[in-house]
Amino acid sequence: MSHRDVGHAVAIHFYATAPYACSYLRERKARSQVAIPAESIDAHVYSQLVLMGFRRSGLYIYRPYCDVCRACVPVRIPVDQFVPDRSQRRARARHDDLVVSLLPLAYNAEHYQLYRQYQEARHSGGGMSDDDPVQYSEFILKSGVDSWLAEFRQGAELRMVSLIDRLDDGLSAVYTFYETREAGTSYGVFNVQWQVELARTLGLKYVYLGYWIEECAKMTYKSRYRPLEKLIDGDWVPFRG
């Protein structure tokens, strides 16, 4: 176990997990580096960890720490430079009737039902497709930092929910789930653009999108938001290709 000081002279320790089945690339083993203790990681310390490539899942703050593979690449959008392409502009116009509310982290049965529907449609058979309310709450509603639920409604109908963390320099898009049973929708594309606009409104520089994985079809969409930056060997550099 190693330790170092990260922001505010708070002693944060790191440990490496045992290998486990990779969630993104079949037949590969993954490991994570976990930051502890969770109760010492406030919003400022968390912001510094995100700059180093960490992400959050409930109270669990981690980054990939695989023995050989380096497929998971942290990426972020510099909001003042972002220009949507034509397809993204169409998605924005298609859903411009959505009304958004920023809510505290609290259990809502309607949110949970949408989450279950999304998991069954997009990740059937995965580790979260059978999450019960307790598991959902541990993942979505537990946070030691400044977090919101963005609720998107079309009239009275719930269409999408997004879990967002506020950082010192940006927003972290932690997790989004949405209605999948309608044809011709682009809720996820709309959501990223909405978060960019929220960051601009708040005077923040970046929207952190998590990991881009070239070999995983479900994660390659992030490269369509340009310009984009990626974290390579400790430095944020322009995303090429």
N, C-alpha and C positions, 0 to 999 in steps of 0.2 A: 504494500500500500504506500502510495506517495502522497505528498501534500505540498501546497504552495499557497501564497497569499494572492487573492484576486479581489481588488477593489476594497476600499474601506479597511484594509488590513484584516479581513476576515479569513480565517484559516479554513480552506476548502480542501478536502481530501478526495482522492480519486482511486477507484478500484476497477479492475477489469473483470467482467463476468466470465463464466465458463462458456465454451462454444455452444451455440444453439442453432436450430434450423433457420436459415435466412428467410425473412418474410417476402423478399422481393425477387431473389434469383434462386430458382429451384436447384436443388442438389448442392448448394453451397452452405457452408457454415459461417455464422456471424458471431462476433463478440461486440460488447459495448463497453465504453468507459463511462462510469457513473460518478457524478459529483455528489458528495455528502459532507456534512449533514444537511438534509433538505431544509430544516428550520433555520439554518444560517444563511440561506440563499434568498436575499431580498431582491427587489426589482433591479437595483443597480448592479449587484453581483451577477444576477441572471443575464443582464444586458451584456456584461463582459464575457460571460460564457457563450452567449449566442455569437458574439464576434469571433469566438474560437471554434465555432462549428457545432455547438451543443444545441439540442432540442429538448422539448418538454413533453412528457406523457403523464398526466396527473401530477403527482409530486416527484416523479422520477425524471431527473435531468441527465441526459446522456449524449454521447456521440459515438458513431461507429469506430470500432477499435479492432478491426479484423486482422488476422495474422498475415494475410497475403493480399486480399482483395481491397481495392480502393475505389470501388464503383460509386459509392455514395458521395456526391459532391454538393456541399452547401451552396445555395444560390440566393441572390436578393435582387430586387428591382430598385434602382435609384429613381425615386418617384418624380423628381423634377425633369428627368430626361425621358421618361417613358412616353412613347407614342403608340397608341393602339393601331394594329393593322386593320384592314377592311373587315375581315371576319370578326375581329374583336369588337369593332364599332357596331356591326350588325347585332351581335349578342347583347351589347349594351342597349341598343334601341329596342330590341325584342322584349326586354324585361324592364323597360323604364317605368312600368306601372307598379313595380314592387315598392312597398313601404317598409323601411328598415327601422328597427328599434334596438338600441343598445341596452342590454339587460345584465343584472348581476348574475353570478353563477348560482342557480337555484334549480331544483328538480321541477320539471314540467312534463306531465305525462304525454302531452302532444309532441313535445320535442323527442321524447324517448321513442314513441311509435314511429316517427319519421326516421330516426336513427336506425331502428331495427329494419324498416323497409329498405333503407339505403344499403345497409350491410348485406341483407339477403340478396339484393339485386346486383351489387357490385363486388361483394367479397364473400359469396356463398361458400361455405366450407372453410373459411378462414378463421383465425383465432377469435375475431370479434363478432362473427355472424350470429352467435348464440348468447351474446351478452345479456344478462339480466339487469334489472334496474340498479342493483348494487355495483356491478361491474361498469355499467355506463357511468354512474356517478363518480366512481374512482377515476375513470379516464377523463371525463369531460368536466366534472364539477369540482375536482380537487385542484387547488392551485395555491402556491405560496407567494405569488406575484400579482401584478395588476392585470386582471383578466376580465373580459366581457364575453357575453353571448350576443352576437348580432342576429336578430330574428327578422327574416324576410317574409312578408305576407303580400298576397295578391287579394285585395279585399279582406275577407275573413279567413282565407285559406292559407295555411302555413306551407311555404314552398322550400325554405332553406334555413339552416342555422349554421353559424360559423363561430368557432371559438378563437378569440384573438387575444394576444398578449401585447401590452404596451411596454416598449423598451425605451432606453434613454435616447436612442437615435432612430427608432422606427417602430413598426408593428411586426409581430410574428404571427403568421397565419398557421395556427396550431392544427386545426382540423375543421373540415366543412362537410356537412351532409345535407342532401336535398332530395326533393321529389324526383323519382326516376321513371315514373310510369307514363309520363307525357311525351309524345313525339315532338321533335323540333325545338327542344329547349336547350339552353346553354347556360344553366345556372352557375356552374363553376367558373366559366369565363367571365360572366357578369360579376361574380363575387370578387375575383382578383382585381378587376378594374375599380370596383367600389372601395376595396381596401386601399388602393393607391390614392383615390380621392380623399378618403378619410385621413390618411397619413399627411397629405398636402394640407388639409384643413387644420390639422393639429401641429403643423410646422415640423414634421418629422421627415427624415431623409430617405428611409428605406422601408420596403416591405420584404421581410424574410420569408421565403417560400419553402424552406426545408431542403430536402435532398433531391437533386436531379440525378437520375440513374439511366444512363444511355441504353442499357440492355433491358430495362423494364418498361414495357409499353405504358403502364399506368403512371409513370413518373416523367416520361419524356416531354409531356405537354408544357412543362415549365420553361423549356427553351424557346417557346413561341412568344414570350414576353420580352420585348427588347426596348432599350438595351438591358442587358442582364450582367450581373457580376457573379463570379464564383470564387470560392475560397480554395486556394492552392498553396500548400506549404506555408500556411500561416498568413498569406497575403490575399486580399480581395482584389481580383484582376478582372478585366473585361472578359466576358464569355464570347468565344469565337466559334464559328461553325454553325 
